[in-house]
Amino acid sequence: MSNASTIQTISIDRLLLDENNPRFGGGFEQSGSQESVLRRIIDDHGINDLLTSMSTNGYFSAEPIVAVVAPEGKFTVVEGNRRLAAALVLTESDRASGYKRLAQRWVTSSTKEKVDSLKQIPVSVLEERNKELIAYLGAKHIRGGKPWDSYAKAHWLFELMSVSRSELTVREAARLVGDQSPNTVKRVLEGYLLMQQLRKERNYRPESSLVRGRGSNPYYPFSWVYTALGFENIRTWTGIKDLGPSDKISSDTRVLMDERSLENGEKLVCFLFGSSDKGWRQSVRESRQIAILNRVVKDDFSVKELENGESVDEVWENLRPVEDRLEDLFYRTTKNLESINTLVARETLRHDELEQFRKLGKRSQKILSTVIDTLESR
């Protein structure tokens, strides 16, 4: 990358924050303003560590920002957006007009000279984004620095393998991120491609998710998607295309190959996250229940129950063998009766409370007697 770049000292007024920052996971909508990009960097990723060091020490010239040429004599920063954000805040740039109070916490008479020096900083300039640059960014942020989260990594892999036309296979991409086994990279890419395809072909809006994510993907927890795709029944039910170690992807790669797959892929996402657009509440309440969902989707009737708003726990309870359900119910009943017996023997109760609990006890006794009679008659 260094052979194709030149290092220049450039005014920060000519440096643009990158809307396609991998930390944003590709984003779901372009903001259209530098101020909103700055706000997302500060709110979602934080710059306090940089405000402290840069106000005291200025800019560390041995680590230039990396940028590509942009129109009108400007440059888009592709590496160092957090550093540029800190410089904009500290120098009270027009783009950071909403953060004057934040700047005042670090800018003092003793730090003003260092802060003023931030108005021009060293920049390694490249003509365009290319596969070497994309690979460099991934190596830097996947293995060190301030790491990217799983969605940002997925977006980077997609961009590296498709947009840059690098011709990388899944196995080669796995090696780039330091994973000798391609299985994790394969599932992450499948999850990313599935969500992109649903957005394009089924008008699925990530903003409609009822389960919020964080980091580069605030709309839904991306890890739930690729975790789900690691289960055999879910893969069979959705009919998702299996990415092999030697496969390559392009910007239009599809993993849901027919209408049934698209329909079930959309159902999977709605089971996981719900949808305010469709008035569909999520069936899965926490990630550990994905394993239960994997069992439930084998049964067509149970899938219909999920579509009607039942939770995976409720549906799975109906699928379990009768003897297992009875054993659990008898166990819980016995434990509850033991607790009742302990409390009744230990606690002092008022007359009206005693009468109420006698009635409840007799009712329970009658039900239990009926159960025993039924068992004995078989």
C-alpha positions in Angstrom: 0.0 0.0 0.0 2.8 2.5 0.9 4.4 2.2 -2.6 1.2 3.6 -4.2 0.7 6.4 -1.7 2.3 9.8 -1.0 2.4 11.4 2.5 1.2 15.0 2.6 0.3 17.5 5.3 -3.3 18.4 4.7 -5.7 20.8 6.4 -8.4 18.9 8.2 -11.0 21.1 6.5 -10.2 19.1 3.3 -10.6 15.7 5.0 -13.9 14.0 4.8 -15.2 11.4 7.3 -16.1 8.2 5.6 -19.8 7.3 5.4 -18.6 3.8 4.3 -16.5 3.3 7.4 -16.4 -0.5 8.1 -17.2 0.3 11.7 -20.7 1.2 10.4 -21.0 -2.2 8.8 -21.8 -0.6 5.4 -24.7 1.3 7.0 -28.3 0.9 6.0 -28.8 4.4 4.8 -26.5 7.2 3.7 -26.6 10.1 6.1 -25.8 12.8 3.6 -24.0 15.0 6.1 -20.6 15.0 7.7 -22.2 16.1 11.0 -24.2 12.9 11.2 -21.2 10.8 10.5 -19.3 12.5 13.2 -22.1 12.0 15.6 -22.2 8.3 14.9 -18.5 8.0 15.4 -18.7 9.8 18.8 -21.9 8.2 20.0 -21.3 4.6 18.9 -17.5 4.2 19.0 -16.2 6.9 21.3 -13.2 9.3 21.0 -12.4 10.2 24.6 -9.1 8.3 24.6 -8.0 10.2 21.5 -9.2 13.6 22.9 -7.0 13.0 25.9 -3.8 12.0 24.1 -4.2 14.4 21.1 -4.9 17.5 23.2 -1.8 16.8 25.3 0.6 15.5 22.7 -0.7 16.7 19.4 -0.7 14.4 16.4 1.7 11.5 16.2 3.2 12.1 12.8 4.7 8.6 12.4 1.1 7.3 12.0 -0.5 9.3 9.2 -4.2 9.1 8.4 -4.9 7.1 5.2 -7.2 8.8 2.6 -8.3 8.4 -1.0 -8.8 11.3 -3.5 -12.3 12.8 -3.5 -13.9 15.4 -5.7 -13.3 19.2 -5.3 -9.7 18.9 -3.9 -10.8 16.9 -0.9 -9.9 13.5 0.5 -12.0 10.8 2.1 -10.4 9.2 5.1 -10.4 5.4 5.0 -8.2 4.8 8.0 -8.2 7.2 11.0 -11.8 8.4 11.1 -11.8 8.4 14.9 -8.5 10.5 14.9 -10.0 13.0 12.4 -13.2 13.2 14.5 -11.1 14.0 17.6 -9.2 16.7 15.7 -12.5 18.2 14.4 -13.8 18.4 18.0 -10.7 19.8 19.6 -10.2 22.5 16.9 -13.9 23.4 17.1 -14.5 22.8 13.4 -17.9 23.8 12.0 -18.7 20.1 11.5 -18.3 19.7 15.3 -20.3 22.7 16.4 -22.5 20.6 18.6 -19.5 19.4 20.7 -18.0 22.7 21.9 -18.6 21.7 25.6 -16.8 18.4 24.9 -13.8 20.3 23.4 -13.7 22.7 26.4 -13.0 19.8 28.8 -9.6 19.2 27.1 -8.6 22.6 25.5 -6.8 24.7 28.1 -4.1 27.4 27.9 -1.5 24.6 28.4 -2.8 22.4 25.6 -3.9 25.1 23.1 -0.6 25.0 21.1 -0.9 21.2 20.6 -4.6 21.6 19.7 -3.8 24.3 17.1 -1.3 21.9 15.5 -4.1 19.5 14.8 -5.5 21.8 12.1 -3.1 20.2 9.6 -2.1 16.5 9.9 -0.1 14.0 7.9 -2.1 12.0 5.4 -1.1 9.0 3.2 -2.9 9.7 0.0 -4.0 7.0 -2.5 -5.8 7.5 -5.7 -8.6 5.0 -5.0 -9.8 2.2 -2.8 -8.3 -1.1 -4.0 -8.0 -4.6 -2.8 -4.6 -3.9 -1.1 -6.1 -1.1 0.9 -9.1 -3.1 1.9 -6.9 -6.0 3.0 -4.7 -3.6 5.0 -7.7 -2.1 6.8 -8.9 -5.6 7.7 -5.6 -6.8 9.0 -5.2 -3.7 11.1 -8.7 -3.8 12.7 -9.4 -7.5 12.9 -6.1 -8.4 14.5 -5.2 -5.2 16.4 -6.1 -1.6 17.0 -9.7 -0.9 18.0 -11.2 -4.2 16.7 -14.3 -4.3 14.5 -17.3 -6.2 15.6 -18.7 -9.2 13.7 -20.9 -7.2 11.3 -18.1 -4.8 10.4 -15.9 -7.8 9.7 -18.6 -9.3 7.5 -19.0 -6.1 5.6 -15.3 -5.8 5.1 -15.1 -9.4 3.9 -17.9 -8.8 1.5 -16.3 -5.7 0.2 -12.9 -7.3 -0.1 -14.2 -10.4 -2.0 -16.8 -8.7 -4.2 -16.5 -5.0 -4.6 -12.7 -5.0 -5.1 -12.9 -8.1 -7.4 -10.0 -9.6 -5.5 -11.0 -13.2 -6.6 -10.5 -14.4 -3.0 -12.0 -17.8 -2.0 -13.7 -18.3 1.3 -10.6 -20.3 2.5 -8.3 -17.5 1.5 -10.5 -14.9 3.2 -10.4 -17.0 6.4 -6.6 -16.9 6.4 -6.6 -13.2 6.0 -8.6 -12.8 9.3 -6.3 -15.3 11.0 -8.8 -18.2 11.0 -7.3 -21.4 9.5 -10.8 -23.0 9.4 -13.1 -21.3 6.9 -16.3 -22.4 8.8 -16.7 -19.2 10.8 -16.0 -16.9 7.8 -18.4 -19.0 5.8 -21.3 -18.6 8.2 -20.6 -14.8 8.7 -20.6 -14.3 5.0 -23.8 -16.4 4.5 -25.5 -14.4 7.3 -24.4 -11.1 5.7 -25.5 -12.2 2.2 -28.9 -13.5 3.5 -29.7 -10.2 5.2 -28.7 -8.2 2.1 -30.8 -10.4 -0.1 -33.9 -10.1 2.1 -33.5 -6.4 2.0 -33.3 -6.3 -1.8 -35.8 -9.0 -2.7 -38.3 -9.0 0.2 -38.1 -5.3 1.2 -37.0 -6.4 4.7 -36.1 -3.3 6.7 -33.5 -3.8 9.5 -35.0 -0.8 11.2 -38.2 -2.8 11.8 -36.4 -5.3 14.1 -37.8 -5.4 17.7 -34.5 -6.7 19.0 -31.8 -4.1 19.0 -28.1 -4.6 18.1 -25.1 -2.5 18.9 -21.8 -1.3 17.4 -21.7 -1.3 13.6 -25.2 -2.8 13.5 -27.6 -1.0 15.9 -30.7 -2.6 14.3 -30.4 -6.2 15.2 -27.8 -8.6 16.8 -26.1 -10.0 13.7 -24.4 -12.8 15.7 -27.9 -14.4 16.0 -28.1 -14.7 12.3 -24.9 -16.5 11.7 -25.3 -18.6 14.8 -28.7 -19.8 13.5 -27.1 -20.7 10.2 -24.7 -23.0 12.1 -27.7 -25.4 12.9 -28.5 -28.2 10.4 -32.3 -28.1 10.6 -32.4 -24.3 10.1 -30.1 -24.6 7.1 -32.3 -27.3 5.6 -35.5 -25.4 6.3 -34.3 -22.2 4.8 -32.6 -24.0 1.9 -29.6 -21.7 2.2 -26.9 -22.2 -0.3 -23.7 -23.7 1.2 -20.6 -21.6 0.7 -17.7 -24.0 0.2 -14.0 -23.2 1.0 -13.2 -22.7 -2.7 -16.2 -20.5 -3.5 -15.9 -16.8 -4.4 -18.6 -14.2 -4.1 -19.7 -11.2 -6.1 -21.8 -8.2 -5.3 -25.0 -10.0 -6.5 -24.3 -13.5 -4.9 -27.6 -15.0 -3.7 -27.8 -17.6 -1.0 -31.6 -18.1 -1.0 -32.1 -19.6 -4.4 -35.9 -19.9 -4.8 -39.2 -18.5 -3.5 -39.6 -21.0 -0.7 -36.1 -20.2 0.5 -36.8 -16.5 0.4 -40.0 -17.0 2.3 -38.4 -19.2 5.0 -35.4 -16.9 5.2 -37.7 -14.0 6.0 -39.6 -16.1 8.5 -36.3 -17.0 10.2 -35.4 -13.3 10.6 -38.9 -12.5 11.9 -38.7 -15.4 14.4 -35.4 -14.1 15.6 -36.1 -10.3 15.7 -39.8 -9.7 15.0 -40.9 -7.0 12.7 -42.8 -3.8 13.5 -43.6 -3.5 9.8 -45.5 -6.8 9.8 -46.8 -6.6 13.4 -44.8 -9.8 14.1 -43.3 -10.2 17.6 -40.1 -12.2 17.9 -40.4 -15.9 18.9 -36.8 -16.1 20.3 -36.1 -14.1 23.4 -32.4 -14.8 23.9 -29.6 -16.3 21.8 -29.6 -19.7 23.7 -33.1 -20.3 22.4 -31.8 -20.5 18.8 -30.9 -24.2 19.5 -34.6 -24.8 20.4 -35.7 -23.0 17.2 -33.5 -25.5 15.3 -35.6 -28.3 16.7 -38.9 -26.6 16.2 -38.5 -25.8 12.5 -38.5 -29.5 11.6 -42.2 -29.6 12.2 -44.5 -27.7 9.8 -47.3 -27.3 12.3 -44.9 -25.9 14.9 -43.7 -23.3 12.4 -47.3 -22.2 11.9 -47.6 -21.8 15.7 -44.5 -19.6 15.6 -46.1 -17.6 12.8 -49.2 -17.1 15.0 -47.1 -15.5 17.7 -46.2 -18.4 20.0 -42.7 -18.4 21.6 -40.2 -21.2 20.8 -40.4 -22.3 24.4 -44.2 -22.7 24.2 -44.0 -24.5 20.9 -41.1 -26.8 22.0 -43.0 -27.8 25.1 -45.8 -29.1 22.9 -43.4 -31.1 20.8 -41.6 -32.8 23.7 -42.5 -36.5 24.4 -45.4 -36.8 26.8 -43.4 -38.9 29.3 -40.7 -36.1 29.5 -43.3 -33.4 30.0 -45.1 -35.4 32.7 -41.8 -36.2 34.5 -40.9 -32.5 34.6 -44.4 -31.5 35.7 -44.5 -34.1 38.5 -41.0 -33.0 39.6 -42.0 -29.3 39.8 -45.2 -30.1 41.5 -43.4 -32.2 44.2 -40.9 -29.4 44.8 -43.7 -26.8 45.0 -45.7 -29.0 47.5 -42.5 -29.4 49.6 -42.0 -25.6 49.7 -45.7 -25.1 50.6 -45.4 -27.6 53.4 -42.3 -25.9 54.8 -44.0 -22.4 54.7 -47.3 -23.6 56.3 -45.4 -25.3 59.1 -43.1 -22.4 59.8 -45.2 -19.2 59.3 -47.9 -17.8 61.4 -51.0 -17.1 59.3 -54.2 -15.1 60.1 -57.5 -16.9 60.3 -58.7 -15.5 56.9 -55.5 -16.5 55.3 -55.7 -20.0 56.7 -59.2 -20.4 55.3 -58.1 -19.3 51.9 -55.2 -21.7 51.8 -57.3 -24.6 53.1 -59.6 -24.1 50.1 -56.7 -24.0 47.7 -55.2 -27.0 49.3 -58.4 -29.1 49.1 -58.7 -28.1 45.4 -55.1 -29.2 44.7 -55.8 -32.4 46.7 -58.8 -33.1 44.6 -56.9 -32.7 41.3 -54.0 -34.8 42.5 -56.5 -37.6 43.6 -58.1 -37.5 40.1 -54.6 -37.8 38.5 -53.7 -40.8 40.7 -57.0 -42.5 40.0 -56.5 -42.1 36.3 -53.0 -43.5 36.5 -54.1 -46.5 38.5 -56.9 -47.3 36.2 -54.5 -47.7 33.2 
